[in-house]
Amino acid sequence: MSMTTVPPQPTEVPVDPALAERMDRLAQRSKAAKEAALNRATGSDAPSADPARPTRRRHTARSARYLSLALSLLATVVLTVAFSILSLPSIDQFALAAVPSQSVATSSAPSVDSAPTTVAVPTVSTFNGDVVRTRWGPVQVQAQFKNGVLEDVVTLVYPNDRGTSIFINQQALPMLRSEVLTAQSAHVDTISGASVTSRGYVASLQSAIDAAQAAGAISL
């Protein structure tokens, strides 16, 4: 009788649950690492198989929007502060406002008589002498008196119809005036070469002095 040999059955070794879980976690991490390396190599943004370690996605557009919003807020704050500073009163205004108002005491000066002093202005009295007819033409002078003194003698008319008469009288008349003012009268000598004009000059002057005496302007 032949006997059938039954091969020995493997004995099942009991597995520690904690070790099995650890081995399974290591396998998942290894798989996730391989996928992550593959994604980096291909540039793919596919999520990792390991839910515990998700792959971070780069949100470039969202970051740019956040940066633009932050810059806009910063610019608004800077402008607001600048306008606030400009609208503030200046330091000089604060300083002036802080200084108390002081009343300036005016010292009362002793009163001075403000009445104007009356100054006697000497008046000039003028008297025209007679027109004296001479051989070469008429002669007339004006006598001016100030405070009873013969101040000046002005020749009003003299012979000037010829060149010779004009030349002679331009020389003689100033000399007659100087002598009359020095003498304070019409009693002077005639000028040589202008004797006709000299006689008419002193005659007209004497009539002016006579008129001044009659008016009380002089007491010669």
Secondary structure, 3 states (H helix, E strand, C coil): CCCCCCCCCCCCCCCCHHHHHHHHHHHHHHHHHHHHHHHHHHCCCCCCCCCCCCCCCCCHHHHHHHHHHHHHHHHHHHHHHHHHHHHCCCHHHHHHHHCCCCCCCCCCCCCCCCCCCCCCCCCEEEEECCCEECCCCEEEEEEEEECCEEEEEEEEECCCCCHHHHHHHHHHHHHHHHHHHHHCCCCCCCCCCCHHHHHHHHHHHHHHHHHHHHHCCCCC
